Amino acid sequence: MPISEDLLNILCCPRTKVPVQVLPADQLADLNAKIEQGGVVYQDGKPVEKPLQEGLVTEDGETIYRVDDSIPVMLVDQGIPGHQIRHG
């Protein structure tokens, strides 16, 4: 189930306070493909081992947060640096 618009309107990055938005499906697929290859890490350097069901990304694209069972995991250490899915 997608995150409600009301909740999305109040969520922001806990570190930078930048608002978040839903991670687009193409970027989510790209990130999950890279997770399967074993090349994605969290902010704390630990590998991301489980694909994301959904994701939130800061409006500046700097950090991605996973959403598990419709619950955003907004923990700084478990943010995924956005440069890991940037193209080009």
Buried (B, 14 or more C-beta within 10 A) or exposed (E): EEBEEEEBEEBBBEBEEBBBBBBEEEBBBBBBEBBEEEEBBBBEEEEBEEBBEBBBBBEEBBBBBBBEEEEBEBBBEBBBBBEBBEEE
